[in-house]
Amino acid sequence: MMFIPATPKEMKELGWDSLDIIIVSGDTYIDSSYNGAAIIGHWLMKHGFKVGMIAQPRIDSDEDIGRLGEPDLFWSVTAGCVDSMVANYTPTNKFRKDDDFTPGGVNDRRPDRACIAYTNLIKKYHKGKPIVLGGVEASLRRFVHYDFWSDKLRRSILLDSKADIITYGMAELSNLRLAQHMRNGLDWRDIRGICYMSNEIPDGFFEAPSYEDCIASNDSFIRAFKLFYRNNDPITAKGVAQGHGNRFLIQNPPSETLSSEQLDEIYEMDFENAVHPFYLKDGQVKAMETIRNSVTILRGCYGECNFCAIALMQGRTVTSRSEDSIIREVKRISSKKGFNGYINDVGGPTANMYGIECPKKLRSGACQNKRCLYPSPCKELSIDHSRYEVLLDKIRKMPGIKKVSIASGIRYDMIVADKVHGDDFLRHLCEHHISGQMKIAPEHVCDDVLRYMGKPGRNILLEFKRRFDRINDELGKDQFLTYYLIAAHPGCHKRHMEELSSFCRNYLKTNPEQVQIFTPTPSTISTLMYHTRRNWENTNNIKAEHSMQMKQKQKDIVLNSPHQRR
């Protein structure tokens, strides 16, 4: 195994006088498959490119950004695993003092709007080589988008940063093709999964309402968003262009969905699964403890919750790794010196989507006007948890394994919908993979709010709780459910939070200790509704709480209920 070079000494040890690509990241350098920058770096190195890594560079000097020289092909810039504004500010817009992705845990290394800050830093000290943006921040800000922190629509981040290209989504294929085209002197503008600026619209591309139109009219912004959102499936999407002044942002159709074999290849690359020593000397990194001894088994999510951007980043089609590949990774983890016998996670965006996908979608692409799970699971989606249960059982019985936990999300509505294996799978979870509590994410219980969230109704939640309680009684286990809940989502009023509070006490028999205030993150459906105060489906007006004080009051209704105070 090896780290991606982060120092001149490491370059020299490899016999490299220069680098093809230098990756600049807003997170510290964790060499792990849970770090997108590390995945892209190893993937490019696997295909013959010389890659370096600069993490969290100081933006007031060239001391860090100049450490590895200048790349021969391009700079690759990412804000990190999350949008830098989300990383730096709470839902009530207070600065976060802690950062799990910074050595020592103090939030003092990640600049606001990191993609813009790092691009400006590079342009100040290194001119001439293209700058390619990637990752969550760039991907979700590639079109005109609402920015909660400035409370306005912003242009594409490509213009605001003055970078050259965006590789959006999970960008292994687009980054590799871009590097190959640049190395070979070929025109790269037709590569799938990229955005760039142009003076004209390519043939066959849709034209979305321009930035200027979106600023002038919510109707235009909603039309632009729908065109953007509905052209993200690799099979059905067309290219989309959006005017910014006298130029156009060009979004090529997305990269193809990776095959299971390709996903195996990516997650079995030579990761050190550690923080690079150059950065570790500055302190421990909390995020490393979160992902240690964890295994990613799938990519993509067809849950498509309105407040979530995973479907935009990873796609609505779920690709599952092969069982053999996953077992090999667990063997590598368990063979390491100091392994404690505990696998902390076997999952992905939604763990129990493993091995479950719609054959029609795989052939023809995701449905334009129909969802896989909302308002109820589609009949074309054959929900069967047996493959995931078999995988967990094999891992649990491997030598040296004491416990296998699932820290990833579990869709409880899918367990209820699995008429053949649902109860057996839930029993398996309760017996072997839960340590006292199981976290699920109903988010709310009021039908009006759930409709705006794209989440199943309370009847499914109550049915799941009934089964969970019954199975644990039969097993003689004292285990309970905890719930992720959201306050101040578009469409949510004070009365809805009062109903949620009462429901938690009377039906769920719990006193919630954690309620998250909705954060309008770029390019989600919920954020569109928050900004426009309209239902994105029919443009009817809806409530969208913008007052920080009233958002906090919605949260406090549940946390500070009379029952809680007793």
QUIWO-V958892 format. One line per field, one symbol per residue. burial: + if it has 16 or more other ideal C-beta (glycine too) atoms within 10 Angstrom, else -. A space follows every 50 residues. Layout:
burial = ???
This chain:
burial = --+++++--++----+--+++++++++++++++++++++++++++---++ +++++++------++-++-++-+++++++++++++++++-+-------++ +++-+-+-+++-++++++++++---+--++++++++++++++++++++-- --++++++--+-++++++++++++++++++++-----+--+++++++--- +---++-++++-++-----+++-++-++++++++--+-++++++---+++ +++++-++----+++++---++++++-+++----+-++--++++++++++ +++++++++++++++++++++-+-++--++--++----+---++++++++ ++++++++--+---+++---++++--++--+-+++--++-++--++---- +--+++-+++++++++++--+++-++++++--++---+-+++++++-+++ ++++++++-++--++-++--++------+++-+-++++++++---++-++ +-+++--+---+--+-++++++++++++++++-+++-----++++----- +++++-+++-+-----
